[in-house]
Amino acid sequence: MTPPLRVLLIDDNRSDRALIIRELRRKFPQLQVQEIIDAREFEQAIANNAFDAVVTDYQLGWSNGLEVLKTLKAHYPRCPVIMFTNTGTEEIAVEALQSGLDDYILKEPNRYIRVPAAIRVALERIETRQRAALLEIRLQGLLNQLKVGIFRSSADGTLIETNPAFLELLGAESLAQANEMNLLDTRDCYTRLVNSPPPQRQEQEVQLQRSDSTQFWALLTTTLNEISGITVVDGLLEDITGRKQAEMALQQLNATLEERVRLG
């Protein structure tokens, strides 16, 4: 059974609250609305945390929508907040959106139907972000279990970010140490990728040296990407020393057998 949508409705005007609730019930049959008309009720609602979304007016007898928004986001940063008002200004709208407001709707007779739509979009956006975050956590956990290093570097070869497995593979205690010791030449990776045809992706087996001077073989996969207008190298690093040792042992064995055959 679908749980009810719990909405905190903050508005001094009883008629406006009734119209908003009517539109919300049309779109959300399973609905619980808590109406807030003063500071005491608002403080209690914040403490109880029994709501999934908030609709607030800007002009309130005891506060204003910006202060309400900031308080809500300070306690529950992911909670959707919709401001539905006829007393705000463009400056207020911009400041509210910069403070985390999900939508700003002018309170006009034909705009009440936009409130439930705005809530639905905000909830779907949050759900999408949560799924993406969970997927990233699961993928990160899997890659760490497989001891696959992940890194991103700039065009000049500076490592921007890495996962713990990357640092462990290179024997580095921190990102700063990995950069200082230049344990992986990502500037060379950038040069190779820039001069290669699309898709700008390369896979190569390289022999690397850890911070303690021990060496290992790695499979290095790099891709050229653009993030916020900045070109970066994204890469994966996997320890394949065991496989390379097995390959070299097999090559040595084959060479030995061929030599025995040749000598008769």
Phi, psi and omega in degrees: 000134181289127179292152180291150174277123183258116185244133173265118183249113185248104183198133180285337187272116182297320181296318179296320178298318181296319180292321179295316180298320179301314181291324179295320181293332178293326183261334182233087181303322177270091188227136172234120182246130173251116183271129182245126182233000177206172185296321182298313179297323179295315179298320178295319180297318178299318181292323184282331179052051181245049180213153181253338181205159183228136171241125182226146170281167175272306183276113180237149182295337185244354180191200173218165186300328179294317179294320177300314180300312182297321178294316180298313183291331177293325180270320185224078187300336182266357182287129178293135177231126178247130176258123183237105190208159173239011182243002180277175177232173178297323179296319179295318180299316181296314180297321180295316180295324177291336180270003175110006178299138181275327178200150180234119185235131177286136184278090177233158186307325183267007184256353182299327181292344180282340184297307179297327178295320179295320178296316181298315180298317180296318179295319179295322178296317179295317179298320179297317179296320180294318178297318179296319179295318179296319179297318179296319179297316180295318180294318179298318179297318179296315181295322178294322178296324180278359182059041176262122179278141177239138179212160172224133181227159179275176182296333181274005176093005179279128176290128181267315179205154178213167171262167181302325182296326179297312180296321180296319180299323182268359180069027180261144180273340182205166176298320180299318180294319179299321178290316183298320183273352180051053184290339176223122183278085181281344175294322176294323177300316180299314182299316180298317183291319180299324183270006179256152180286158177298150352288136186280079182220137181225149176227126182213154175263125184230153175256123185242161178244131178282176180296335179268013177077358174287152184248156176206158176266141181222149171265117184251118178245122183232149179221142177267125180228164176240121181240115180053042177081001181249130180280130181227163174253120174256137185211162175238142180229121183234131179287118180239026182303316180301316180294317181295321178296321178295319179297316180293324178295320179293319178298320179294319179297316179298320179295321179295317180296318179297322179293322178295318179296318182297322181280348177070000000 
